[in-house]
Amino acid sequence: MNGSAPAVTTACDDALGDHDAVSLLAAIAAGAVHPDEVLAAALGRARVADERLNAVAAWVRSPVTGAGPFSGLPSFIKDNESVAGLPERQGSRAVPPRPVAESSEFVVHFERLGFTVLGTSTMPEFGLTATTEPLLGGPTRNPWNPGHSTGGSSGGAAALVAAGVTPIAHGNDGGGSIRIPAACTGLVGLKPSRGRLVTRQGLEHLPVAISSQGVLTRTVRDTALFYAEMEKVHAALPPIGHVTRPHARRLRIAVVTEGMAGMAVDPDVRGTVEQAALACAHLGHAVEAIPYPATEQFGRDFLRYWALLAFSIEHGGARLYGAGFDRRRLEPFTLGLSRYARSLAPTMPATLVRLRRFEQHYTRLLAPYDVLLSPVLSQPAPPIGYLAPDVEFHTQLLRLLRYVPFTSIQNVAGAPAISLPLGRSRYGLPIGVQAAAGFGQEAVLLSLALELEQAFAPVAGG
């Protein structure tokens, strides 16, 4: 999905070339390149990218290539999953740099597919904000413009894929954390349905299960192949199957172009969504404009819940992350969220009830439609520093609420949503368009994504 290359790219005439995952696997199978050559190329590219973009949290000393459908493909795991022998810092100075003894269940599944894990990728502290600028290690920079954010919280993964280090990298999404960095860096990012992949360790018993595992890729076919193979390892929901071409059935598509309570959407973003809707109509789909699909109360409730997570980290971090956890080293934004949660404690029971019921509202909303099309973000990637963790709390919170009003809906509903790189801003930054569907309908999204990828091929970034 590439009309041009990002400003910082590691692509060169090596074993990785400009392959996506599908074509690289084909080249390995044909003997055109050897997995050892691919590994060496990826390590070389990763060192170059990390020096310029600051996207690697920790390195595996001796990467091992396993057997499986993705055997020979290098990749990275986000720094909130356990990789045996590496520290799991959660992007935070408060978590000690102690190597973990065992890999998480998701990492075991990931490696079972044959991926060669090279290390962990950077993220903001505990994934609590929409940019990757932790005080631990400093900002991760956007390959399209290093003065801008990669988004968050899977920002390191996005930088590595967008810069050409690897065609695919792990991310996870509790409020947009796959889709936001995908939109910022011109990638494909699918947040699957709740329970499609194994849950992040430690999140099984949250009162509202909002987090999902996933990957970031440069092409829709890579995302489709990953889910087709992963469901052979973890089959918790009815299968997606391997989506390789658009379905013949035409869809009913609802289109949203405004944020909550009329919040402004950047004209370039709005224009890209409108172009995507027009393309859908030209492809024979039925397209209808609808208002923003959630209430202001939903926005308040999600913010309160997000703050509750920060409160739990501040006061339960030692139990979650070990005796070396030092809450005095938490970032100002995390502490501000925690204080905010404490001030709203009496409202939390009703907030949790409403959030648990939201899935029913979402199901009713989507009943007349197959897909909900919207922006991923209200604006292209902001400059580094705009959402930095030491920005005054209320200023940052207001900026964040205006920036990310679209993605949390599917986290609470447990529904799938995909970010597609379908446009550019007037300054050349990627713009993502979100397509969302009902629970378990990933195949519908991947089918439409393949159509839109083809329709926007000359302008889409990634």
SVG drawing of the C-alpha trace seen along z (x, -y; Angstrom):
<svg xmlns="http://www.w3.org/2000/svg" viewBox="-31 -23 55 50">
<polyline fill="none" stroke="black" stroke-width="0.4" points="0.0,0.0 2.8,-2.3 3.0,-5.3 6.3,-6.6 8.7,-5.8 8.9,-7.3 11.7,-9.8 13.5,-7.3 13.7,-3.9 16.0,-1.0 14.9,0.6 17.9,1.6 19.0,4.4 19.4,7.1 17.5,10.3 14.6,8.4 14.3,6.1 10.9,4.5 9.0,7.7 5.9,7.9 5.5,11.0 3.7,13.0 6.3,12.3 9.2,12.8 7.9,16.3 7.5,17.1 11.1,16.0 12.3,18.2 10.3,21.2 11.7,20.8 15.3,20.6 15.8,17.1 16.8,16.0 17.9,18.0 16.5,17.5 20.0,16.7 20.3,13.9 16.9,12.5 17.9,12.6 21.2,10.8 19.4,8.2 16.8,7.6 19.3,7.2 21.3,4.7 18.2,2.7 17.0,2.8 20.3,1.3 20.0,-1.5 16.4,-2.2 16.8,-2.2 19.6,-4.7 17.4,-7.1 13.9,-6.3 14.5,-4.8 12.1,-1.9 13.8,1.1 13.3,1.6 15.5,4.7 17.4,7.1 17.4,10.9 21.0,12.0 20.7,15.0 17.5,15.0 16.2,18.5 14.2,19.3 11.6,21.9 9.5,24.1 6.0,22.9 4.2,21.1 6.2,17.8 9.5,19.6 12.3,17.2 10.4,14.0 12.0,11.6 9.7,9.7 9.4,7.8 7.2,8.2 5.8,5.1 7.4,4.3 4.2,5.3 4.5,9.0 7.0,11.4 9.8,12.7 12.0,15.2 15.4,13.6 14.3,10.0 13.0,7.4 9.3,6.5 9.4,2.8 6.0,1.7 7.7,-1.5 8.1,-2.6 11.0,-3.7 9.0,-2.3 9.4,1.3 12.8,2.8 14.9,4.1 14.7,7.7 14.7,10.4 11.6,12.6 12.0,16.4 9.2,17.4 7.5,16.1 3.8,15.3 1.3,17.5 0.9,15.1 4.6,15.1 4.7,18.9 1.9,18.9 3.7,16.3 7.0,18.2 5.0,21.4 4.1,19.8 7.9,19.7 8.6,16.0 12.2,15.1 11.8,12.6 14.6,10.1 13.6,8.1 10.9,5.9 9.6,2.7 9.0,-0.6 5.8,-1.9 4.5,-4.7 4.3,-4.0 1.8,-1.2 0.2,-2.1 -1.8,-4.9 -1.4,-7.5 -1.6,-7.8 2.1,-8.6 5.3,-6.7 7.4,-9.2 8.2,-7.6 10.6,-9.1 12.2,-5.7 14.3,-5.9 12.8,-9.0 10.5,-9.4 10.1,-7.0 10.1,-8.9 7.9,-8.6 9.7,-7.3 7.5,-9.6 8.7,-12.7 11.0,-12.1 9.7,-15.3 6.3,-13.7 4.8,-11.0 4.4,-7.3 1.2,-7.2 0.8,-4.8 0.8,-2.6 2.4,-0.1 4.5,-3.0 7.9,-1.1 6.3,1.7 4.9,-0.7 8.2,-2.5 10.0,0.7 7.5,2.0 7.1,-1.4 10.9,-1.8 11.2,1.6 12.9,3.5 10.3,6.3 7.1,6.7 5.1,7.6 5.4,6.8 3.3,7.5 1.1,4.9 -1.9,4.8 -4.9,2.5 -6.8,1.4 -8.1,-1.9 -6.7,-2.1 -3.1,-1.1 -2.8,0.9 -4.9,-1.3 -3.5,-4.7 0.1,-3.9 -1.0,-2.2 -2.7,-5.4 0.3,-7.6 2.8,-5.5 0.9,-4.4 0.3,-0.7 -2.5,1.8 -3.6,2.5 -6.4,4.8 -7.8,5.0 -9.6,8.3 -12.8,9.3 -12.5,9.9 -11.1,13.3 -9.9,13.9 -6.3,14.2 -5.1,14.9 -5.5,12.1 -2.5,10.2 -1.3,11.7 -2.7,9.9 -5.8,8.5 -8.0,11.6 -10.0,10.3 -10.5,6.7 -14.1,5.5 -14.3,4.5 -12.1,6.5 -10.9,3.9 -7.5,5.2 -6.7,7.4 -3.5,8.8 -2.6,8.3 0.0,7.2 0.9,4.3 1.7,4.9 2.3,3.0 -0.3,5.0 -3.8,6.4 -2.8,9.8 -0.1,10.0 -2.7,9.3 -5.1,11.8 -2.4,14.5 -1.4,13.9 -5.0,14.4 -5.5,17.5 -2.5,19.1 -2.9,17.9 -6.4,19.4 -4.9,22.8 -2.9,22.3 -5.7,20.5 -9.2,21.2 -11.4,19.5 -13.9,18.0 -15.5,19.2 -12.7,19.1 -12.0,16.2 -10.4,18.4 -7.8,17.1 -9.3,14.0 -7.4,13.7 -9.9,11.7 -12.9,9.5 -16.3,11.2 -18.9,10.9 -21.5,9.7 -22.0,5.9 -22.1,4.3 -24.2,1.8 -21.7,-0.8 -22.4,-3.6 -20.0,-6.6 -19.0,-8.9 -17.0,-12.0 -17.5,-14.0 -16.1,-13.5 -18.0,-13.3 -20.2,-16.3 -19.1,-17.9 -15.4,-17.8 -13.4,-19.1 -11.8,-16.7 -8.9,-17.9 -10.0,-18.7 -7.5,-16.3 -8.7,-13.5 -12.4,-14.2 -11.6,-14.4 -9.8,-11.0 -12.8,-9.3 -15.2,-10.9 -13.0,-9.6 -13.1,-6.1 -16.9,-6.3 -17.1,-7.4 -14.9,-4.6 -17.1,-2.1 -20.1,-3.5 -18.3,-3.1 -17.6,0.5 -21.3,1.1 -21.6,0.9 -24.6,-0.9 -23.2,-3.9 -25.1,-6.1 -23.9,-8.9 -24.7,-8.6 -23.9,-10.7 -21.1,-9.9 -22.1,-6.5 -21.6,-7.1 -22.7,-9.6 -20.7,-12.1 -21.5,-9.9 -19.6,-7.0 -16.6,-9.3 -16.7,-10.2 -17.1,-6.6 -14.2,-5.4 -11.9,-8.1 -12.9,-7.2 -12.1,-3.6 -8.8,-4.5 -8.0,-6.5 -8.9,-3.6 -6.3,-1.5 -3.7,-4.1 -4.9,-4.1 -4.5,-0.3 -1.0,-0.5 0.1,-3.2 -1.3,-1.3 -1.0,2.3 2.2,2.1 4.3,4.0 1.9,7.0 1.7,6.7 5.3,6.1 7.3,7.4 9.0,6.0 11.3,3.7 8.4,1.6 8.9,-2.0 5.8,-4.2 7.8,-7.3 9.2,-6.9 5.9,-6.9 5.4,-9.6 3.4,-12.8 0.6,-11.8 0.1,-8.4 0.0,-10.0 -2.4,-12.6 -4.8,-9.9 -4.5,-8.1 -5.5,-11.2 -8.4,-11.8 -9.7,-8.3 -9.5,-8.8 -11.5,-12.0 -14.2,-10.1 -14.4,-7.0 -18.1,-7.3 -19.0,-7.3 -17.1,-4.1 -19.8,-1.5 -22.3,-3.2 -19.5,-3.8 -18.6,-0.1 -22.3,0.9 -22.7,-1.4 -19.5,-0.2 -20.5,3.4 -23.9,2.7 -22.3,0.8 -21.8,3.9 -25.6,4.2 -25.8,0.6 -23.1,1.2 -24.9,4.4 -28.2,2.4 -26.3,-0.4 -24.7,1.9 -27.9,4.0 -28.8,2.1 -25.1,2.1 -22.2,4.4 -19.4,1.9 -18.9,-1.4 -16.4,-3.7 -14.8,-6.6 -11.5,-8.3 -9.0,-6.6 -7.8,-9.9 -9.1,-13.5 -5.8,-14.7 -2.5,-13.3 0.4,-12.4 1.2,-15.4 4.6,-16.8 6.9,-15.1 6.2,-16.8 2.5,-17.6 1.4,-14.7 4.6,-14.2 4.2,-12.7 5.4,-15.9 2.9,-18.2 0.6,-19.7 -2.0,-17.0 -5.2,-18.8 -3.7,-20.2 -2.5,-16.8 -5.8,-15.2 -7.8,-17.7 -5.4,-17.2 -5.7,-13.5 -9.5,-13.5 -9.7,-15.6 -7.1,-13.5 -8.6,-10.0 -12.4,-10.1 -13.0,-7.2 -11.1,-4.0 -12.3,-3.2 -15.8,-2.3 -14.7,1.1 -12.6,1.9 -15.5,1.6 -17.9,3.4 -15.3,6.2 -15.7,5.7 -13.1,5.8 -11.8,2.7 -9.0,2.1 -7.0,-1.0 -6.2,-1.3 -3.6,-3.8 -5.8,-5.5 -4.5,-9.1 -1.9,-11.7 -2.1,-15.1 -1.1,-18.3 2.3,-17.8 2.8,-14.3 1.9,-12.5 -0.2,-9.2 -3.9,-9.3 -5.7,-6.1 -9.4,-5.3 -11.1,-2.9 -13.5,-0.2 -15.3,1.5 -17.8,4.4 -19.8,6.5 -18.4,9.1 -16.6,11.9 -16.8,10.2 -13.1,9.9 -13.6,11.6 -15.9,8.8 -13.4,6.2 -10.5,8.0 -12.6,8.4 -13.4,4.7 -9.9,3.8 -8.5,5.7 -10.9,3.8 -9.9,0.4 -6.2,1.3 -6.5,1.9 -8.7,-1.2 -6.2,-3.5 -3.0,-1.8 -1.5,-4.9 -1.9,-7.1 -1.9,-4.8 1.1,-4.8 2.8,-2.0"/>
</svg>
